[in-house]
């Protein structure tokens, strides 16, 4: 059950309400990660509620969003390590929603997320070649809901509040997830049971190499962002290393505190 209640309460404005919502969303996220219950649906729900708070309590807000991105990395890395190719792809590359627009009739249809366009839009009795020729001439595609991890990365990068080293971490971890999937595919492993059998049958050297190709992310950074989030809510000027000083424009827009101490160095990888 969601900890933040009905949707009407989350729309109320003000820093105090934003602070309360940040605390509740953070608690929900911690619970889901601890119980290994994070999935695209729960992530999207947390993200949707969090995004309504942008503008109030900016430093706490951006730490919350960064922590949610980190939770999404953990989820995607765990999917990859367990050979869940489709679930990993949904977080990493597969748009959550694509709208198919017809140039002739002005009608729009949502593409089946895990289906082929050629199958969905080819009428009976029409060859695939004929349909694709007509399709390319009369149809346009619009990605209305991009995959979560790239979308989160773009939002964090554009914010002006997230440190460059954490943005690099987000990008490097996404590349590692993609590399893990490529390794498993090249090794002809497509389910976790087969991966377990192959690892058990491998020599220590082969097993070590295979393990080095997987994600094997841990939650240390997730927990550290949580520590910084709680501290920033108690001490509004706390200089979390996950944050950077925003531009003057962003400070005016988000009313960020002035005179923030320079960011401390912290190795994350």
N, C-alpha and C positions, 0 to 999 in steps of 0.2 A: 504494500500500500504506500502511496506517495506521502511524504512527510509534510508537503506544503499545502495540502488541502485543495479547495476549489480554485478554478482559474480566475475568479473575480478578485480574490484577495491579492494575487500576485501583481495585479495591474495598479494597485494603489501606489502613489508616489511618495517621495521623501526619503532622505538618507537613513532614518531610523528603520523604516520598513525595508529598505534595500539591505541594510545590515542584517536584519532578522532573516530575510530570504536567503542571503548568502550563507548564513550559518546553517539553515535547514537544508539547502541544496547540498552543501558540503558534507553534512552528516549523512544524507541519503547516498551520496557518491561513495563515501568511506565504507558504508555498510555493504553496498553492492560489490565493491572491490574486495573487501574482506571475505565475503561469502562466495566470491568467484561467480557472481550473477550478472556482471556487466555484459550487455549485448547491444546491438545497434539500437534497439527500441528504447532501452533505458538511457543510453547515452543521448539519443535524440531528445528524449523528454527532458533530461537535465539541461541540455543545451538550449532548448526552447525556453524554459523557465528562466535560465540565467540571462539570456539575451535581452529579456524585458527589463533588466536592471541597469543596463548600460546608461551611464551619465551620473548615477548616484554612487557614492563610495567607490571611486574609480580604482584605487589601488587594490582594494579587496576584490572588486569585480574582476580585474584582469588576472589576479592570482587564482581566483576561482576558475576562470576560463582556461588558464594555463594548466591547472590541475586536472580539469576535465579532458584536455587534450592528452595529458600524460596517461590518464586512465584509459583513454581510447587506444593509445599506443600499447599499453599492457594487454588490452583485450585483443587487438589485432595480432600482436606477437604471439599470444597464447593460441589463437586460432591457427596461425601459420605453423607453429610447432606441433600442432595436433592434426595437421594435414586437412584443415577445413578450408579448402581453397575458395569456395563460393563465399563464405562468411568473411574471410579475409579480404577478398576482392571487393565486397560490398563496402567495407570501410575505407579501402585504399583507392579504388579506381572506378567502381561501378556507380554511376549517378543514381541517387535515390528516386529521381523522377525525371523523365524526358517526355515532353509534350510534342506530339506529331501534328503539325498544322497543314491543312489543305489549302493550296493557293486558289483553287477553283471555287469550292463551296464555302470557304471560310470556316470550316468545321475543325475542331481539335479533338485529339484522342490521346490518352496516356499510353505510352508504350509499356508492354509487359516487361517488368524489370529483368527477368532472367530468360526472356524469350527472344527469338530472332525476329527482326522486323519483317524479313521475307516471309516468315511463317504467319505472323499476325496479320499482315496486310495483303496477302495474295489470295484473291477469291478462287473458289473452286472452278476448275476448267481453264484457268489462266496459267501459262507457264511462268516459272520464276524469272526467266530472262525478260519476258514481256512486262511483267509487273515491276521489275526493278527499273526498266527504262521509263515507264510511266511514273514510277515513284520519284525518281531523281528529278523529273521535270516539274512535278506538281506538288511536291511535299517539302516542307522544311522542318528541321528538328530544333527544339529549344530545351536546353538543360535548365530546369527550374530548381532542382534540388541536387547539388553536386555531392559526391561522396564526402563523408564527414572529415576524415583526416586532412585531405588537401584543403578543404573549406576552412577548417579550424586554423590551419597553418597560415592561410591567406589573411584571415581575420586578425590573428595575433601579429602578423608582420605589419599590417596596415595600421595597427593601433598606435604605434609609437611608444608603447609602454613596456614591451617585452624585450629582454636583453638579447643581444645578437647570439650569444653562445647558446641560449636555450632554443632559439629559432634554428640554429645549426643542428642541435640535438634532434629536434623534431624531424628535420629533413633527413638526417643520417639514419635515424631509426626507421623511417619509412623505406629508405633504400635497403636497409638490412632485412626488413620484412619481405620486400620484393625479391631480394637475393635468396632468402630462405625458401620461398616458393619455387624459384627457378631451380635450386639445388634438388629439392624433393622431386620435382618433375623430371629432372635429368636422371635422378636415381630410380625413376619409375616407381615412386612410392606415392600412393594417393589415399591412404587411410592410416590412422594412428596405430592400429594393430600390426600392420605390415612394417611400419617404422620401428616399433618395439622389437619385432622379430629380427629385423635386419641389424639393429644395434646389438642385440644379444648374440647374434651369430658372427659379429665382426671382431676382428682382432683389437686389442687395446688401442693401437695406433689408428686404425680405421675408425673406431668409435670416437676417439678424441677429435679426429678431423670432422666427422659428421656432426658432432655436437657443436663444433666451432662454426658450422655453417647455419645453425639454427639461431633463433632470436634469443631465447632464454633470458628475457627481460626480468628484472626484479623490481620491487616496489619502493626502493630506497628514495628515488627522486620524487615519486608520488607523495611519500610521507614527508619529505623535506619541504615540498611546496605547501603541504598542509600545515606544517609548523610555522612557516612564514606567513601563511594566510591568517592563522589565528593571532599571530603576533602583530600583524599589520592592522587587524581590526581593533586590537587593544592599544596599539601605538601607531597612530595614523602616519607618522613620519618615518616608520621603520624602513630602512633601505634594503629590501629584499634583493638578493643577487639575481633573482629571476626577472626583476623589473629594471627598467632604465628610465632615466629622466626623459619625459616627453618634451616635444617641441612646445614653444610658446602657444601655438595655435591649439594643440591638444590640451594644454593646461587650462586655457580659457574655456574650451568646450566642456571638459570634464571636471573643472574646478579642482585639479590635483593640487596637493599642498606644495608650497614653494620651499626652496632651500633644502632640498633633500640631499642627504649625505651621499657621496659617490658610491657606486655599487661595489660590493666586496667581490673578490675573485672566488670562484667555486668550481672545482672540477666535477663534471657530471658524468663523464663517460669513462 
